[in-house]
Structure formats: C-alpha cells, structure tokens
Amino acid sequence: MILNHSGVMEIIFYFHNFMNQSKCPVPREQQPTNEFIELSNSKIFSWPKTKKSLILILIKFWVGAFVLFLVISSGSVYFKTSLLKYILLSFFCSLSIPLLISIRLYLGWNHIFNRLISEKVEYEESGWYDGQVWEKPLVLKEKESLIASIEVKPILKNLIQIFSIISVLALSGILIFQYNNF
C-alpha cells in the first residue's frame, strides 16, 4: 500500500479524533501527533517540507549574511590591501547563518520524530515537577510510526543533506585560509 501526503493527512485526522475520544492522559498540546501538526503549520519549521523552498530560503539568508559580513569587513584597514581575501572571508563566514538555521530546523524535527516513534510518551500535567510516562496503545504506535516514516523522515534526510553541503563548503573555506597565504 502506497500512501501519499493526503492519505497520511487522513490518518493524522483519524488519529487526532481517536486520541481525543480515548482515555489518553497526555495533555492535548503534548501529544506527539498534535506536536507534529503544530510544527508542520509553523512558519519557520514548515520551510523544510520541500527541499527546493528550503534551499531558496537558505540561499537568501546566505546572500543577506554575505552582504552584512562584507560591510563589516570593509571597515578593516587591511580590506584595501587584500580585497579578494576579505570577499572570500565574508563569503565563507556568511555560511554560518544558514548552517545555524539548518541545525535548528533539524533539532526541532528530530525531536518530533523521536516522540512519534517512541513507545512511551513523556508529558507534564501541570509543571516541571510532575513528569509522567504513558505507554502508547499498539494502534497509536503504528499510526505515529507511519507519520514519522512518511512525513518526518524525508524532512530529516533533506536537512542532513543540506547541512552536509553547507559544512563541506565551510570546511573548504577554512582549509583555503589555513593553507594559503593571500
């Protein structure tokens, strides 16, 4: 059986209603499926849903950071003597912004992935001091693992690929400046 996005969304809707009608002690906002829905609808965390849109957004941040780093480095006395060095330095330093954004997106989606595939749900009823653990019923485990594998895992895979590309570019910039004298 092959499920597309709309099929998964139907399962989420069914499961959402199932959780609300069952004897689930987990508060609504702490249920993994509801956390997934909330994260999916979030403005920032919805960026990685499509790889192309995430790449375009990260490129925009990279260009903006490059201009900012270029302006900052232009105030240097040495900027006039080694223009290429400072342009390259700004170019590689500006990679830190998309790198931090991709790390934050990965951490948020990975948290939801772990909550969805977990057999138990940790939750707080009223505060930090009353942590509880609820074991998911089999039906719930299966549905949430389906959501995790079809919806969240591709997002994590894309984020890892993008993170790897940015890391390779940043490390190559470090190596260029480490072993070359401009």
Secondary structure, 3 states (H helix, E strand, C coil): CCCCHHHHHHHHHHHHHHHHHCCCCCCHHHCHHHHHHHHHHCCCCCHHHCHHHHHHHHHHHHHHHHHHHHHHHHCCHHHCCCHHHHHHHHHHHCCHHHHHHHHHHHHHHHHHHHHHHCCEEEEECCCCCCEEEEECCHHHHHHHHHHHHHHHHHHHHHHHHHHHHHHHHHHHHHHHHHHCCC
